[in-house]
Amino acid sequence: MKKRNFIKAFLLGSAALMVPRRSSALEYYPRPSGKKWAVLYSTWCGSARDAGVWISEGMDGIANVFDVREKPDLSGYDHIIVGGAIRSGRVSQEMQDFLTKNQAVIKPRLRGYFAVCGNMMQPVTPEVTSRLIDRHLAAICGVTGIPSGVFLGRITWGLMEPDVREQMQKMPGMKEYDNLKRDECMAFGREVLEKNK
Ligand SMILES: Cc1cc2nc3c(=O)[nH]c(=O)nc-3n(C[C@H](O)[C@H](O)[C@H](O)COP(=O)(O)O)c2cc1C
């Protein structure tokens, strides 16, 4: 390669690397749909991501599934489901900030809420739903009277931040567990879809 061409190719290659690329790792539509659905989730260790994907599966895979850290533009969607993993009684700060900042886009399109929590490995009660959905997610989003699902999640030591793992392992009776149920997430997805046909 001539020296001039080499320099040109090098500069073009470097410029391409500088163009920021939007991540869309989970963006997919397995099945075509006349309506545009999005599931937006926040997670630390992945259970809420799986819940989001399974909710979409319950809708025959017509929803795009986004991690809130992608900061997706949801204005092109007709229907949105939002939810996330719970730590200290809250979804992540990124999710809370995103919901607040994008309320004008999300509010008119919001069709369902979900939360994924440990709940001390106990079954979900109406009080848990009221605390995590009505008094938390719905209070941030300003929409009530839509379907919601609270799912028991997972603890996986190897996926946790080391300092968090250390603290958690000091808690009496705390152990690894997997209580997330694909069929429950899918049933919720179906329920939301049915309500918006
Ligand atoms: C540091 C920490 C704090 C948690 N706080 C709560 C809580 O307040 N209430 C609850 O029900 N579950 C709590 N959990 C359990 C998580 O909600 C559960 O493990 C969930 O599956 C995590 O979702 P993720 O894998 O998507 O991050 C906590 C877990 C961790 C690691």
The ligand as an SDF file (V2000), in Angstrom:
LIG
                    3D

 31 33  0  0  0  0  0  0  0  0999 V2000
  -27.8960   -5.4340   48.2230 C   0  0  0  0  0  0  0  0  0  0  0  0
  -29.2390   -6.0720   47.9880 C   0  0  0  0  0  0  0  0  0  0  0  0
  -30.3630   -5.4730   48.5110 C   0  0  0  0  0  0  0  0  0  0  0  0
  -31.6220   -6.0620   48.3200 C   0  0  0  0  0  0  0  0  0  0  0  0
  -32.7250   -5.4380   48.8390 N   0  0  0  0  0  0  0  0  0  0  0  0
  -33.9300   -6.0370   48.7180 C   0  0  0  0  0  0  0  0  0  0  0  0
  -35.0910   -5.4250   49.2820 C   0  0  0  0  0  0  0  0  0  0  0  0
  -35.0680   -4.3440   49.8450 O   0  0  0  0  0  0  0  0  0  0  0  0
  -36.2690   -6.0950   49.1780 N   0  0  0  0  0  0  0  0  0  0  0  0
  -36.3710   -7.3010   48.5530 C   0  0  0  0  0  0  0  0  0  0  0  0
  -37.4480   -7.8780   48.5190 O   0  0  0  0  0  0  0  0  0  0  0  0
  -35.2870   -7.8690   47.9420 N   0  0  0  0  0  0  0  0  0  0  0  0
  -34.0770   -7.2760   48.0160 C   0  0  0  0  0  0  0  0  0  0  0  0
  -32.9800   -7.8500   47.4300 N   0  0  0  0  0  0  0  0  0  0  0  0
  -33.1150   -9.0720   46.6290 C   0  0  0  0  0  0  0  0  0  0  0  0
  -33.1410   -8.7430   45.1310 C   0  0  0  0  0  0  0  0  0  0  0  0
  -34.2610   -7.9440   44.8220 O   0  0  0  0  0  0  0  0  0  0  0  0
  -33.1750  -10.0430   44.3150 C   0  0  0  0  0  0  0  0  0  0  0  0
  -31.9860  -10.7460   44.5380 O   0  0  0  0  0  0  0  0  0  0  0  0
  -33.3650   -9.7750   42.8370 C   0  0  0  0  0  0  0  0  0  0  0  0
  -33.5350  -11.0090   42.1650 O   0  0  0  0  0  0  0  0  0  0  0  0
  -32.2130   -9.0270   42.2150 C   0  0  0  0  0  0  0  0  0  0  0  0
  -32.4680   -8.7530   40.8750 O   0  0  0  0  0  0  0  0  0  0  0  0
  -31.3240   -8.6090   39.7770 P   0  0  0  0  0  0  0  0  0  0  0  0
  -30.6860   -9.9930   39.6530 O   0  0  0  0  0  0  0  0  0  0  0  0
  -32.0420   -8.2270   38.5390 O   0  0  0  0  0  0  0  0  0  0  0  0
  -30.3660   -7.5780   40.2430 O   0  0  0  0  0  0  0  0  0  0  0  0
  -31.7280   -7.2820   47.6030 C   0  0  0  0  0  0  0  0  0  0  0  0
  -30.5760   -7.8610   47.0660 C   0  0  0  0  0  0  0  0  0  0  0  0
  -29.3390   -7.2780   47.2510 C   0  0  0  0  0  0  0  0  0  0  0  0
  -28.1270   -7.9260   46.6520 C   0  0  0  0  0  0  0  0  0  0  0  0
  1  2  1  0
  2  3  1  0
  2 30  2  0
  3  4  2  0
  4  5  1  0
  4 28  1  0
  5  6  2  0
  6  7  1  0
  6 13  1  0
  7  8  2  0
  7  9  1  0
  9 10  1  0
 10 11  2  0
 10 12  1  0
 12 13  2  0
 13 14  1  0
 14 15  1  0
 14 28  1  0
 15 16  1  0
 16 17  1  0
 16 18  1  0
 18 19  1  0
 18 20  1  0
 20 21  1  0
 20 22  1  0
 22 23  1  0
 23 24  1  0
 24 25  2  0
 24 26  1  0
 24 27  1  0
 28 29  2  0
 29 30  1  0
 30 31  1  0
M  END
$$$$
